[in-house]
Amino acid sequence: MAFENGLIDLRSDTVTVPTPEMRHAMAAAEVGDDVYRDDPTVNRLEARAAELTGKAAALFVPSGTMGNLLALMVHCAGHRGVEVVVGDKSHIYLNEVGGLAALVGAQAAAVPNQADGSLAIAAIEAIIRDADVHHPRTRLICLENTQNICGGVVVPLEAMAATRALADRYGLKVHLDGARLFNAVVALGQPATALTQHVDSVMFCLSKGLGAPVGSMLCGDAELIDEARRYRKMVGGGMRQAGVIAAAGLVSLDTMIERLEDDHANARRLAAGLADLPGLVVENPAPETNMVYLALDPSRRITGPQVAEALKGDGIVLDPGPYGFRLVTHAWVSQEDVDWVIDKFAAVLAGVRRRKGRVCEG
Ligand SMILES: *Cc1c(COP(=O)(O)O)cnc(C)c1O
């Protein structure tokens, strides 16, 4: 089921549009002024998110970036100059516009993400500061699950438990960037609490694979969420009749979690089909969730933007790097779409071979 306009958009799962059921729920939503806590639909969504993650409270925020920012602000509050341990391939470190430095006043202590998305315990321990008067104080460790840049991998539960144990030994907090928490949940076949029990705060997005038009949730204990609510107002994220969008989020949680397994199956099918094509390397041939990372062989004289341009004519939308792509499956990409994409990739790459042949002959 491609989009109504026939396009197969593999740039991200953020391109998903609200389902008819979401549209209906949005139109019918009971609303109030959420800054006064008067919006019953937002209140229901927050209660539901708290319950799913096993936390006492939750806060509806406009974006995942704001959810992470508020968590960082609360965990570091009153301690400017502290250090936050982050993965060197994490969204907080790479893709949140330096908010940790600019808006929180903390500095990042980056530790390499391992292939499974985790941070090696020894590496975290080595970067935690001692009491020397010259040193910043370490305050918080951030994990990301699923880990996007490592291939949409599910960070193993044992790694999360070990990180928690280390944090406890040093008196540190742990925050989870769970933008795609439910992809991890479905891949693991475990409840969300299997992951969230190891962290003090967790952010997850409704607006990605879960298909809602807008919104993310920050979950934690009551005190943390009360503080986050103040910071949300500070950064301009206090919304009024937000029940209109929260209603779609409730539909996401009711109807869009289990079906993520289809996206994972489609990603596996896509990876397997593309792995056979000459000139293309599938970097994660056995995707754990909904992402397939591809690299083009640079010697074949075709770049990512050229491949993207060629496939546009076949209704396929890609976000190219110089010599590669991240393809993301979601509810608007069917198994038939995946087969079409594999066929068209094959045709474009075969075309390159022919052109190269002619170049050599000439
Ligand atoms: C998308 C994403 C975010 C931020 O979400 P936005 O809603 O786009 O701000 C945070 N972390 C990860 C890993 C993401 O993929």
The ligand as an ORCA input file, in Angstrom:
! r2SCAN-3c Opt
* xyz 0 1
  C      13.604     11.027     15.171
  C      14.478     10.813     16.345
  C      14.468     11.687     17.438
  C      13.744     13.017     17.459
  O      12.465     13.054     17.029
  P      11.819     14.359     16.325
  O      10.396     14.122     16.615
  O      12.185     14.252     14.888
  O      12.357     15.559     16.988
  C      15.250     11.373     18.525
  N      15.999     10.270     18.533
  C      16.048      9.416     17.514
  C      16.895      8.196     17.593
  C      15.301      9.659     16.367
  O      15.366      8.820     15.337
*
